[in-house]
Amino acid sequence: MTLRITTLPNGFRIVTEHMPGLKSASVGVWVLAGGRHERAEQNGIAHFLEHMAFKGTAKRSPLQIAEEIEDVGGYINAYTSKEMTAYYARVLSGDVALALDVISDIVLNPVFDPKEIETERHVILQEIGQALDTPDDIIFDWLQEVSYPDQPFGRTILGPAERVSSFGRDDLVGFVKAHYGPDQMVLAAAGGVDHDAIVAQATEIFGGLAPVGNLQVAPARFDGGERREVKGLEQVHFALAFEAPGYRHADVYTAQVYSTAMGGGMSSRLFQKIREERGLCYSIFAQSGAYEDTGSITVYAGTSEAEIEDLTWLTIDELKRAADDMSDAEVARARAQLKAGLLMGLESPSSRAERNARLLSIWGRIPDIDEAVARIDAVGTADVRRYAAEMAASRVALALYGPVAAAPDLEAIRRRLAA
C-alpha cells in the first residue's frame, strides 16, 4: 500500500492510497459540514443539500449525472452524518478522472433549480415518513434527541418535516457558501489510483477556491433523558444510551472493547443471557460511537409488552456486573472481533478512502493501521472493568416505542444502576 497526502495552498487536502492489484477505485469528497453544523432553523439542510447535489449542475442534468457514472459500470452515492457530508463513487481504475469530474461538479456547481427543489422536498418528506414507520430506525433519532437535548448534536439528520417544507434556494446557497470551502473538504481515493494525476486534476478544480476559515460548532453535552412513544405495535422497542468518550479520548478503544463484549455478537453477554438463556427477544445488541467531543454506548432490543420489564432489569444487571466479573476470555474475544472488523473492512477501497478522509480530518494525519491494532491490544480486563463501573455511574438516556406501559422509567433505571 502507498499512502500519500497533499495539501493545496488554500487548505484543500488530498489523500490517496494505492492498493496493488486492484482494477477498481473509490474516490470521493468529504465535506466537514453535517448535522451538528446547522442552526436550529436549518435542521435538515445538510441532508437536503446532499440530495440536491444529484439534481443538476451547470453542465449536467440529473440524468446525465447518473448516466456518466453508470455508463462505465460505476456507482455514485452520498451520505450525511453528524460531522460531515460525503459524495463518492466506485469505478474502474481507468475512470477515476471521470468520477472526480462528476463528483466535483455536483459538489461545487449545483444549480438548485426551484422545480427540482420541490421534487426533492417531496422525496425527503417521504424519507422522513418512512423513518417514522420504521421503529428500530426512528428510536435511535429519539434516543439522540434525549441524550443531547436542545442542541445541534441531538437533532436528527433528516430534520423535522416542517423545516424541510420551508427550505428555499437561498437557504441552500447560504449553507454552501458558509461551509463548502476548500479548507473544509478532503478528497480521498483508494484502489487503483495515481496520486499525481489526482492532485493535478484536483488542483485545476479546487485550487482557485477561497477558504471559508475555521467554523465553530456548539460543543456537545450529554444530559440524558427519556422519551416514550405509545403505539399499538407487536413489540416494545427499547434503547439505552450512556455517555462515552469522543475519538480523541484515551478510553475510546476501551469503550469499543466493552460494548463489543457486552453486545457485539452471538457470543456476547447480552445476547447469551437475554436471548439464548431467557428467550426474551429476537434482537439485542450494544455498540459504541465516537465523535469529536462526545460519544455514546447504545443498547437496543425489541421484545413483547409482557417481557419488557424483565428484559430491562436483566440488561441493567448485566451492564453493572461486567465491572466485577468481566473475564480475560471475553475481553480477548472482543479485541479479536474489533481487529478483524477493522482489517477485513480495509480490504475494500471504499472503506480505505472513507477511513483516510475521516482520520485526516480528525488528526491531520493518517495513523497507521498497526497503531490502531496496538491500541486495541493494549485494552486489558482491568481497563474494561473500570470502564464498566464508570459507565454505570454516568448519564443515561432511554427511548421506548410501542406498548410501553410496563417498561421501567428512567428514574427506576438510574436507581438500579446506582444500587
Buried (B, 14 or more C-beta within 10 A) or exposed (E): EEBBBBBBEBBBBBBBBBBEEBEBBBBBBBBBBBBBBBEEEBBBBBBBBBBBBBBBBEEBBBEBBBEBBEEBEBEBBBBBBBBBBBBBBBBBBEBBBBBBBBBBBBBBEBBBBEEBBEEBBEEBBEBBEEBEEEBBEBBBBBBBBBBBBEBBBBBBBBBEBEBBEEBEEEBBEEBBEBBBBBBBBBBBBBBBBBBEBBBEBBBEBBBEBEBBEEEEBEEBBBBBBBBBBEEEBEBBBBBBBBBBBBBEBEBBBBBBBBBBBBBBEEBBBBBBBBBEEEEBBEEBBBBBBBBBBBBBBBBBBBBBBEBBBBBBBBBBBBBBBBBEEBBEEBBBBBBEBBBEEBEEEBEBBBBBBBBBBBBBBBEEEBEEBEEBBEBBBEBBBEBBBBBBEBBBEEBBBBBBBBBBEBBBEBEBBBEBBEE
